[in-house]
Amino acid sequence: MKAQQGSSPAYTLITDRRQAEVVTSRDELRRLAPFMGHEACISEAAHRLGLGITATYKIVARFVALGLLEETRQQRRAGRAIRYYRAPATFFVPFHVLGLEEIGERNRLTQLHRFERSFAASVRHGFAPDWGALTGALPSGETYYEIASPDGQIWDPLADDATLILSGWNLIRATPQEARALQRGLMALITPYLNREGGEQYLLGTFLCRDHADHQT
């Protein structure tokens, strides 16, 4: 772990794979965040993380052992001294240390498990037990499935009373220019909802890339 400075913003260069796996994990980075760029003691970090002192102590001990946290000072008091720790504010992990595909996969899997649990809860509360999946094939040979009732009522996600869920993979065809416009449009649609205060919390996954299943270029 080495601090870098120059014309670009200062960051700490990560060349150790174990450190890289921590600082590229959004869940792990949230645990490290109370110390990033400023010092904090364990009780302060525990309060920010919403964890107990013992659980936070174990997290701190692990980060110290990995070399991501360092003790900055001790505040003397009756009994045990209060120890303060600090971590760099930003990290840079070269792809030769940990590839983007692995970084993405690790984070997606973590969030996917969370999404599946929440999705299942939404389905249980949003649909009657006798609803199910209606599957079939179009004349073109393309297959599909839809959420439907036993009497053939198809769930409409655009309805005013529709359960607030979306889930599915879509294979689309577009020119590179259209794909670029779609990428920009999706970002423009999502950005206003990021880092907002208030409101309820929703899980939103966004994925777009060229399909390389039949092409290796």
C-alpha positions as a printed NumPy array, in Angstrom:
array([[  0.   ,   0.   ,   0.   ],
       [  1.69 ,   3.181,  -1.213],
       [  0.479,   6.775,  -1.338],
       [  0.565,   8.358,  -4.795],
       [  0.403,  12.038,  -5.669],
       [  0.674,  13.989,  -8.872],
       [ -1.501,  15.858, -11.339],
       [ -4.4  ,  13.485, -10.623],
       [ -6.08 ,  13.272,  -7.197],
       [ -3.974,  11.681,  -4.478],
       [ -4.701,   8.037,  -3.782],
       [ -3.168,   5.014,  -2.133],
       [ -1.927,   2.395,  -4.593],
       [ -2.949,  -1.163,  -3.745],
       [ -0.754,  -3.987,  -5.035],
       [ -1.648,  -6.675,  -2.502],
       [ -4.495,  -8.905,  -3.646],
       [ -5.939,  -9.37 ,  -0.153],
       [ -6.12 ,  -5.618,   0.321],
       [ -7.562,  -5.245,  -3.181],
       [-10.378,  -7.677,  -2.411],
       [-11.381,  -5.521,   0.564],
       [-11.217,  -2.048,  -0.985],
       [-13.091,  -3.116,  -4.139],
       [-15.918,  -4.708,  -2.144],
       [-18.661,  -2.182,  -1.5  ],
       [-19.729,  -4.003,   1.661],
       [-16.179,  -4.112,   3.013],
       [-15.55 ,  -0.502,   2.031],
       [-18.61 ,   0.584,   4.027],
       [-17.047,  -1.039,   7.095],
       [-13.791,   0.802,   6.446],
       [-15.505,   4.116,   5.618],
       [-15.658,   5.527,   9.198],
       [-11.854,   5.671,   9.159],
       [-11.241,   6.763,   5.564],
       [ -9.623,  10.175,   5.399],
       [ -9.94 ,  10.871,   9.124],
       [ -9.315,   9.17 ,  12.426],
       [-11.94 ,   7.505,  14.564],
       [-12.057,   5.272,  17.599],
       [-13.89 ,   1.962,  17.74 ],
       [-16.935,   3.354,  19.562],
       [-17.346,   6.119,  16.962],
       [-17.067,   3.616,  14.126],
       [-19.519,   1.266,  15.84 ],
       [-22.058,   4.087,  16.08 ],
       [-21.709,   4.94 ,  12.383],
       [-21.931,   1.308,  11.323],
       [-24.779,   0.45 ,  13.653],
       [-22.766,  -2.414,  15.147],
       [-21.753,  -3.449,  18.63 ],
       [-18.341,  -2.671,  20.086],
       [-17.168,  -6.294,  19.937],
       [-18.156,  -6.739,  16.288],
       [-16.489,  -3.45 ,  15.351],
       [-13.342,  -4.37 ,  17.271],
       [-13.035,  -7.561,  15.217],
       [-13.452,  -5.596,  11.986],
       [-10.783,  -3.109,  13.052],
       [ -8.388,  -5.878,  14.072],
       [ -8.798,  -7.514,  10.655],
       [ -8.211,  -4.267,   8.773],
       [ -5.147,  -3.498,  10.898],
       [ -3.755,  -6.969,  10.185],
       [ -4.307,  -6.376,   6.459],
       [ -2.451,  -3.071,   6.631],
       [ -5.462,  -0.976,   5.63 ],
       [ -5.825,   0.701,   9.025],
       [ -3.139,   2.171,  11.204],
       [ -3.306,   3.37 ,  14.768],
       [ -2.767,   7.13 ,  14.912],
       [ -2.823,   7.858,  18.635],
       [ -4.002,   6.768,  22.047],
       [ -6.073,   8.859,  24.4  ],
       [ -5.17 ,   8.072,  27.966],
       [ -7.928,   7.613,  30.496],
       [ -8.613,   5.611,  33.615],
       [ -8.471,   1.972,  32.621],
       [ -7.845,   1.113,  28.985],
       [ -6.67 ,   3.857,  26.598],
       [ -8.874,   4.858,  23.661],
       [ -7.156,   3.964,  20.395],
       [ -7.741,   5.975,  17.233],
       [ -7.296,   4.617,  13.717],
       [ -7.128,   6.053,  10.232],
       [ -7.302,   4.713,   6.674],
       [ -6.502,   6.402,   3.354],
       [ -9.34 ,   8.403,   1.814],
       [ -9.053,   6.789,  -1.631],
       [ -7.542,   3.649,  -3.118],
       [ -6.432,   2.679,  -6.615],
       [ -6.34 ,  -0.996,  -7.61 ],
       [ -4.727,  -1.751, -11.007],
       [ -6.584,  -4.367, -13.018],
       [ -3.465,  -6.534, -13.121],
       [ -3.841,  -6.888,  -9.345],
       [ -7.583,  -7.613,  -9.46 ],
       [ -9.462,  -7.666, -12.759],
       [-12.573,  -5.589, -13.337],
       [-14.547,  -8.707, -14.244],
       [-13.763, -10.239, -10.843],
       [-14.448,  -6.985,  -8.996],
       [-17.802,  -6.735, -10.728],
       [-18.711, -10.379, -10.208],
       [-17.917, -10.315,  -6.495],
       [-20.012,  -7.194,  -5.926],
       [-22.873,  -8.361,  -8.129],
       [-23.09 , -11.716,  -6.358],
       [-23.272, -10.018,  -2.967],
       [-26.001,  -7.647,  -4.098],
       [-27.794, -10.375,  -6.062],
       [-28.246, -12.48 ,  -2.924],
       [-29.686,  -9.434,  -1.171],
       [-31.933,  -8.681,  -4.143],
       [-33.259, -12.239,  -4.354],
       [-34.232, -12.226,  -0.681],
       [-35.963,  -8.861,  -0.993],
       [-37.567,  -9.835,  -4.31 ],
       [-39.019, -12.992,  -2.759],
       [-40.476, -10.95 ,   0.108],
       [-42.025,  -8.466,  -2.346],
       [-43.596, -11.303,  -4.356],
       [-45.045, -12.909,  -1.232],
       [-46.664,  -9.633,  -0.21 ],
       [-47.616,  -8.46 ,  -3.699],
       [-49.278, -11.498,  -5.264],
       [-51.933, -13.969,  -4.193],
       [-50.577, -17.487,  -3.545],
       [-52.34 , -18.909,  -6.618],
       [-50.537, -16.607,  -9.051],
       [-47.615, -18.081, -10.964],
       [-45.313, -17.998, -13.979],
       [-46.898, -18.317, -17.424],
       [-44.284, -19.576, -19.879],
       [-44.41 , -20.087, -23.617],
       [-42.794, -19.553, -26.993],
       [-43.55 , -17.002, -29.694],
       [-43.913, -17.953, -33.389],
       [-40.372, -16.642, -33.856],
       [-39.117, -19.249, -31.412],
       [-38.291, -16.688, -28.725],
       [-39.353, -17.918, -25.291],
       [-40.915, -15.842, -22.543],
       [-42.436, -15.985, -19.11 ],
       [-44.886, -13.652, -17.467],
       [-46.45 , -13.327, -14.039],
       [-50.08 , -14.346, -14.314],
       [-53.146, -15.502, -12.415],
       [-54.777, -18.919, -13.003],
       [-57.538, -17.266, -15.084],
       [-55.005, -15.68 , -17.447],
       [-54.703, -12.182, -15.977],
       [-51.234, -10.909, -16.884],
       [-49.427,  -8.733, -14.358],
       [-48.878,  -5.243, -15.75 ],
       [-45.89 ,  -3.425, -14.216],
       [-47.294,  -0.121, -15.552],
       [-50.531,  -0.39 , -13.587],
       [-51.037,   2.113, -10.768],
       [-51.403,  -0.658,  -8.193],
       [-48.633,  -2.889,  -9.56 ],
       [-46.222,  -4.426,  -7.075],
       [-43.002,  -2.397,  -7.169],
       [-40.671,  -4.947,  -8.741],
       [-38.749,  -5.406, -11.983],
       [-36.565,  -8.382, -12.785],
       [-35.334,  -9.875, -16.023],
       [-32.608, -10.154, -18.615],
       [-33.255,  -8.839, -22.107],
       [-31.292,  -9.587, -25.258],
       [-31.599,  -6.481, -27.407],
       [-30.259,  -5.507, -30.806],
       [-28.842,  -2.051, -31.361],
       [-26.163,  -0.227, -33.29 ],
       [-23.126,   0.937, -31.292],
       [-24.517,   4.46 , -31.453],
       [-27.887,   3.313, -30.114],
       [-26.207,   1.306, -27.36 ],
       [-24.225,   4.414, -26.392],
       [-27.419,   6.447, -26.263],
       [-29.055,   3.752, -24.134],
       [-26.096,   3.758, -21.745],
       [-26.301,   7.518, -21.355],
       [-30.079,   7.429, -21.019],
       [-29.969,   4.823, -18.267],
       [-27.394,   6.833, -16.341],
       [-29.443,  10.014, -16.748],
       [-32.511,   8.157, -15.475],
       [-30.81 ,   6.683, -12.411],
       [-28.486,   9.492, -11.312],
       [-31.148,  11.763,  -9.696],
       [-32.054,   8.951,  -7.281],
       [-28.517,   8.275,  -6.066],
       [-27.347,   9.489,  -2.65 ],
       [-30.742,  10.94 ,  -1.778],
       [-32.026,  11.442,   1.74 ],
       [-35.48 ,  10.331,   2.769],
       [-37.882,   8.003,   1.028],
       [-37.883,   4.218,   1.069],
       [-34.921,   2.121,  -0.008],
       [-35.069,   0.102,  -3.237],
       [-32.532,  -2.216,  -4.848],
       [-31.759,  -1.387,  -8.475],
       [-29.353,  -3.359, -10.628],
       [-28.263,  -2.012, -14.01 ],
       [-26.297,  -4.109, -16.501],
       [-25.374,  -3.443, -20.103],
       [-22.604,  -4.855, -22.248],
       [-22.11 ,  -6.304, -25.689],
       [-23.041,  -9.992, -25.873],
       [-19.794, -11.905, -26.452],
       [-21.353, -15.362, -26.154],
       [-20.781, -16.059, -29.854],
       [-18.006, -13.547, -30.482],
       [-14.551, -13.472, -28.968],
       [-13.577, -10.047, -30.33 ]])
